[in-house]
Amino acid sequence: MTDKELRRLMQHSREAAFQKLFDEYCGYVCVICTNKLRSCGTSEDIDECISDTFAAVFRYLDSGGGHDGDLKGIVSTIARRTAIDYFRRLSFRHNKTAEVEPEELGKLPADVHIEEAAERKLVSETLLDCIDALGEPDSSIIVYFYYYGVKTKQIASLVGMSDSAVQQRMSRARKKLKKLLSEAGINEEGYYET
């Protein structure tokens, strides 16, 4: 959807314009919010963040703010800012840090593998970037199916396609995702190739 298309739709029906904007960018916003909040939030927190993002986008567009140009950039910026705000609130609320006394340092478990945790985080970020690179509606289909566990019939109604079309898109998207991950250096076991 271009900026001009959105303006034309808003002249006829504000609600229809916002619904089309939501349908087109829902998967994209979902990936942004999931990427930022997966380490500190629940799926409900992520859903709320997505809802708040679209509320902020609609408020921005309603305010007559200068939205000449790329809508994806506007949606992306608002989604990232909203997700960062959520991340800060959730991290602060769930802050469970504790001071460690020097004599306790020797008692830390030996099986803490910082490198593995860092690699898992990098692999997750790369995976989400590759999912985002699939484009719409493929990224939405993959996120709905694998992250939220939504059945293909429900996904079909969410993205406005038939069930068989969703299954075909998912099959192609998986192959494309496998190729993108391989190009990024991630093997089938989910680790960076050495």
C-alpha angles and dihedrals in degrees: 000000000000128000091252092052091051092050091050091050092047090055090057102033127356092196093051090049092051092046091053091047090050093048092050099045104030095098092045093051090045091056092048094048094043092049092053099039105035092096097051110018141066125236087261090056090051091049090051091049091052091049092048090049093056091044088054092046091051092047090050093050092044091052089064091241113171101274098163111148134011115022091191089062092052093047091046094050094048092045092051093047092047092048091049090052090050091047091053093048094046093044091050092046093049097038105144102168119141134189113252118215115228092242090055094057092084090056096061112120114265093217095073105121109193094176092055092049091049091049092049089052092050091047090051092050091048091048092053091047090052091048089051089050090059089075128213135349091009096061091050092048092051093046094046093048102040104028102034098027093230115167119243093248091057091044089052091058092045095053097033098245137115120267092247091049090052091050091050092047090048092052092050092043091053091053091047091046091051089053093047091050091048090051088050089055099254117135128213092268090060099253133115111263114245 
